[in-house]
Amino acid sequence: MEKDEEQKRIEGDIEGLTSDCKRLEGLNALITGGSQGIGRRIALEFANEGADVAINDLSSQKEKANLVAQYIEGELGRDTWIAEGDVSDLDDMKKVREQVEENFGTIDILINNAGINRDSLFFKMEKEDWDKVLSVNLDGVFNTTKAFLDHVRESDQGRIINMSSVIGESGNIGQANYASSKAGMIGFTKALAREVVRDDVTVNAVAPGFVATRMVEDIPEKVKEKIIAQIPFGRFAEPREVARTVCFLASNDASYITGEVIRMNGGYYM
């Protein structure tokens, strides 16, 4: 049942692909957390733009990752590779690098997308939930970038794009851990951008607001209505809108943009 549902979601994503520009032709990309949600849509969008795509996710997401890979190869005609590994473990990401080098090649574009949330009011928040969110969302960016930075620096079109969040800028009740991790990603983006600009590598962050993924769909209807009432656009973002922005930052159209945070929140936070 879940597989059928995932297939429907991917088929809907495929139908929404429109670009014929091939702005990423000849490039290799690695997307962490690329088996579902925004990561999956980025993977499909990149393949449609001509990139070959390596998908990193946990072994527990293997079935979903395989589905994405099938569509990338079968429908979009691009090469792909599934590299299982936990972004919160540096040794795991070093092994992912070895897998990618052996089976896929070197990486031009790194998308640090993997993330989790463990929401709770701070006075109720367990240290375990704080540590887990920071280890995946922020340590994961360090670990993956540490493992693949040499690849990106040696590329003629090196790009690192970190998926932050509006919550990292605005804060939110019950999300002290998540907000801290996403704010940390923004600081990391700006610092690393200054370090690697000499290698013609750009480092940027995208900070989406509420996006119509399964996570948001599971929010109670009354809560969704309250959130939408605070968004000037009057709706949630579509995953394709986020993915196309990431594609732009990865392309040569954005060759002079670095250290930036692209806000995609429909006016929720300005």
Sequence and secondary structure as in RCSB ss.txt:
>XXXX:A:sequence
MEKDEEQKRIEGDIEGLTSDCKRLEGLNALITGGSQGIGRRIALEFANEGADVAINDLSSQKEKANLVAQYIEGE
LGRDTWIAEGDVSDLDDMKKVREQVEENFGTIDILINNAGINRDSLFFKMEKEDWDKVLSVNLDGVFNTTKAFLD
HVRESDQGRIINMSSVIGESGNIGQANYASSKAGMIGFTKALAREVVRDDVTVNAVAPGFVATRMVEDIPEKVKE
KIIAQIPFGRFAEPREVARTVCFLASNDASYITGEVIRMNGGYYM
>XXXX:A:secstr
 HHHHHHHHHHHHHHT      TTTT EEEEETTTSHHHHHHHHHHHHTT EEEEEE GGGHHHHHHHHHHHHHT
S   EEEEE  TT HHHHHHHHHHHHHHT   SEEEE         GGG  HHHHHHHHHHHTHHHHHHHHHHHH
HHHHSTT EEEEE  THHHH  TT HHHHHHHHHHHHHHHHHHHHHGGGT EEEEEEE SB SHHHHTS HHHHH
HHHHT TTSS B HHHHHHHHHHHHSGGGTT  S EEEESTTS  
